[in-house]
Amino acid sequence: MTWVYAVTLLILLISLIVGVWRVIQGPRLADRLLAAQLFGTTGVAVLLLLAELQSLPAARDTALVLALLAMLAAVAFVSRVWKVRPDSEDRP
């Protein structure tokens, strides 16, 4: 079963490399910010897999903190980017 974790970890690390490419390449600010969100989500998954592979309970705690920080970053991104126009029907 550990080889499944190792293969999953490799796929997640490849995903992070693609995310770095998207942050550097662009083309819009939203693309870069969503790629940064990918870092948070993938970082949580990587930490959880490492915690399972190496029996590190502290890595699970770190993954929980990283998940909370990623959620706050997502809320900050949405509140900054999403602007409702006055003539829009999507008013709260």
URKA-V570507 format. One record per residue. RES is the residue in three letters. PSI is psi in whole degrees, 0 to 359 (* if undefined). OMEGA is omega as a letter, one per 40 degrees, with the letter a starting at -180 (* if undefined). D_CENTER is the distance of its C-alpha to the mean C-alpha in Angstrom with 2 decimals. Layout:
res->{RES	RES}
psi->{PSI	PSI}
omega->{OMEGA	OMEGA}
d_center->{D_CENTER	D_CENTER}
This chain:
res->{MET	THR	TRP	VAL	TYR	ALA	VAL	THR	LEU	LEU	ILE	LEU	LEU	ILE	SER	LEU	ILE	VAL	GLY	VAL	TRP	ARG	VAL	ILE	GLN	GLY	PRO	ARG	LEU	ALA	ASP	ARG	LEU	LEU	ALA	ALA	GLN	LEU	PHE	GLY	THR	THR	GLY	VAL	ALA	VAL	LEU	LEU	LEU	LEU	ALA	GLU	LEU	GLN	SER	LEU	PRO	ALA	ALA	ARG	ASP	THR	ALA	LEU	VAL	LEU	ALA	LEU	LEU	ALA	MET	LEU	ALA	ALA	VAL	ALA	PHE	VAL	SER	ARG	VAL	TRP	LYS	VAL	ARG	PRO	ASP	SER	GLU	ASP	ARG	PRO}
psi->{335	333	330	318	319	319	319	320	319	317	320	322	324	321	321	322	318	323	321	320	319	323	319	316	319	237	337	165	322	321	319	319	323	328	325	326	324	324	317	313	314	326	321	314	319	316	321	321	319	323	322	319	321	7	55	99	334	331	329	319	319	322	322	316	319	323	319	319	323	323	318	324	323	318	318	321	313	318	333	322	320	112	129	128	148	330	7	153	355	39	144	*}
omega->{a	i	i	i	a	i	i	i	i	i	i	i	i	i	i	i	i	i	i	i	a	i	a	a	i	d	a	i	a	i	a	a	i	i	i	i	i	i	i	a	a	i	i	a	i	i	i	i	i	i	i	a	a	i	i	i	i	i	i	i	i	i	i	i	i	i	i	i	i	i	i	i	i	i	i	i	a	a	i	a	a	i	a	i	a	a	a	i	a	i	i	*}
d_center->{25.19	23.66	23.72	21.42	18.86	19.50	19.15	15.85	14.63	16.10	14.46	10.93	12.15	13.61	10.46	9.17	12.65	12.53	9.53	11.79	14.59	13.16	12.61	16.16	17.77	16.92	18.97	17.91	16.04	14.00	12.89	11.89	10.02	8.05	7.41	6.35	3.79	3.03	3.84	2.92	2.80	5.05	6.47	7.53	9.04	10.65	12.08	13.43	15.02	16.49	17.79	19.49	20.85	22.25	23.03	21.24	20.93	19.64	16.42	15.89	16.53	14.13	11.32	12.58	12.62	9.09	8.17	10.80	9.77	6.35	8.87	11.33	9.51	9.15	12.79	13.86	12.65	14.51	17.45	17.90	17.67	19.21	22.90	25.53	28.75	31.97	33.48	30.56	31.08	27.64	28.84	27.86}
